[in-house]
Amino acid sequence: MATVNITVNKDTKIGASLIEIARNLSRQYKSVVVHDEISEEAWLVEEMKKSRKTGKGNKKKVIEFLSE
C-alpha cells in the first residue's frame, strides 16, 4: 500500500469537499485512512499504541523519529 500526503485548505469549498470525500471513503474502505493534522508527539503516542495493540504500527517510522 502506498502512502500519499495531501495538504488541503479546509477553509475553501473545494478543500472542504475533498476532505469530506476522503472521510466518506475511509468509512467505506479500510485502505483509505484520513489523518487530521496532529503534533509529532501525539503521532508518536498513537503509533506506539497501535503497535502495542495490533502489532501493525509503523515501527520503522517510530524508530526513525526516536533516532533524530
C-alpha atoms as one frame of an Amber mdcrd trajectory, in Angstrom:
protein
   0.000   0.000   0.000   1.303   3.462  -0.882   1.061   6.426   1.437   0.163
   9.795  -0.050   0.059  13.033   1.923  -2.162  15.788   0.599  -2.279  19.255
   2.111  -5.725  20.822   1.779  -7.037  24.235   2.790 -10.199  23.247   4.634
 -11.449  26.856   4.515 -12.115  26.676   0.770 -15.128  24.965  -0.817 -13.039
  22.528  -2.836 -10.787  21.754   0.148 -13.731  21.063   2.440 -15.336  18.904
  -0.271 -12.153  16.907  -0.782 -11.823  16.266   2.952 -15.448  15.122   3.160
 -14.986  12.779   0.184 -11.873  11.282   1.801 -13.673  10.794   5.116 -16.599
   9.070   3.371 -14.183   6.769   1.554 -12.373   5.970   4.804 -15.670   4.868
   6.379 -16.335   2.522   3.446 -12.841   1.158   2.773 -10.066   0.129   5.138
  -7.468   1.043   2.511  -8.307   4.767   2.841  -7.252   6.446   6.090  -7.710
  10.123   6.922  -5.355  11.647   9.484  -6.103  15.059  10.858  -3.034  17.183
  11.436  -1.533  16.303  14.797   1.687  17.124  16.622   4.682  14.806  16.330
   4.318  13.813  19.972   0.655  12.874  19.523   1.545  10.945  16.354   4.261
   9.054  18.213   1.880   8.125  21.029  -0.756   6.894  18.548   1.791   4.828
  16.584   3.108   3.253  19.792  -0.428   2.412  20.983  -1.338   0.938  17.605
   1.863  -1.086  17.516   1.333  -2.430  21.031  -2.340  -3.215  20.401  -2.201
  -4.767  16.925   1.463  -5.220  16.100   0.837  -3.233  12.911   2.161   0.196
  13.854   4.846   1.675  11.629   7.815   0.616  13.774  10.354   1.851  11.223
   8.964   5.402  11.352   8.832   5.329  15.163  12.459   4.230  15.368  13.489
   6.918  12.845  11.621   9.528  14.883  13.282   8.435  18.119  16.722   8.397
  16.469  16.523  12.078  15.484
